[in-house]
Amino acid sequence: MKNAKTSQTDVRVIMTADRRRGVVAWLLLAAPDKNRAHAEWEKDGAAVFQCGLLFTAVRTPGTIVRAAAGTSDPTEVDAFLVKSLDRGGVFTDAGLNRYYALVPGGAVYDWHAPGTECLPPGMGLGVPAVESARYKPGVQYWASPMDSPGDLCDERKVADLVLAGWGRLMQQEPSDRGEQS
């Protein structure tokens, strides 16, 4: 019997698929109803999960995230988030109006970054399907996909990003910030 050769590319694809399944299984631990959440992901591309023990999310306006990134190009913003938050899980709403950085559940008790909200325990959070990891206009997606189960953002780095965004926004003219002059 011949040994089948497996290329490095094949191994990488298998490992990526295994990690993705692990992320799905981990996220489903936060679903009030795992079967319903899985079905919602399949049907709607997003499902509701509970903030609390596994994770919570810091909801940040898109204007702050784009200011911190120094660009409004979604692909460049995504690359910025992946790098600055060490590949921690971040997703955005369909209109790029809000970004959600997944952080440890305990972060809610010490969160103070201006213009943002760390979602409280028990709050429902619409999370995109793990496969939705590329920008498409009008679709909620992972701007910084989780590589492995539990890949959360360091809340201090999220706070630093928010403060950097605010700093850049304050340097702009009021009309560039979307304010009335």
C-alpha positions, 0 to 999 in steps of 0.5 A, a space after each residue: 500500500 502506498 503512503 499518501 503524501 500530504 503537502 504543507 498546504 494540505 496540513 495548513 488547510 486541515 489545521 485551519 478547519 480544525 481551529 475554525 471548528 474549535 472557535 465555533 464550538 467555543 462560541 456556542 458555549 455562550 449561546 442560550 440555545 446551541 442548536 438555535 444559534 447554529 441554525 441562525 448562523 446557517 440561515 441568517 449569518 449571525 446568531 445571538 450569544 450571551 455576554 458574561 463568563 466566557 467573554 463580553 464585548 467592547 462596543 466602539 463607534 466605527 468613527 473611533 476605530 477608523 480614526 485610530 487606524 488612520 483610514 476609512 478603507 475597511 480592509 486597511 482597518 481590519 489589518 490594523 485591528 489584527 495587528 494592534 489587538 494581537 489577532 484578538 476577535 473583533 467583528 463589526 456590524 453590517 454598516 461598519 457603524 460599530 466594532 465589537 472587540 471580544 474581551 474577558 468577561 471580567 473587563 466589564 467591571 473596570 471599563 472606562 474608555 470614553 464613547 464606548 460600552 463594555 456590554 454587561 453580563 447576560 446581554 445578548 450579542 449578535 455574532 457573525 458566523 465564523 466563516 464571515 471573515 471578509 469585508 462585503 458591503 452591508 454584511 456583518 463580519 469578523 474584522 479580526 477573526 479568532 484563530 483559536 478558541 478563546 482568542 480574546 482581545 486584551 482590554 488594555 489594548 482596546 482601551 489604548 486603541 480607543 484613546 488613540 482614536 479619540 486623540 486623532 478625532 480631536 485633532 480634526 476640524 469639527 466638520 471632519 468629525 461629523 460635528 456642526 461648526 
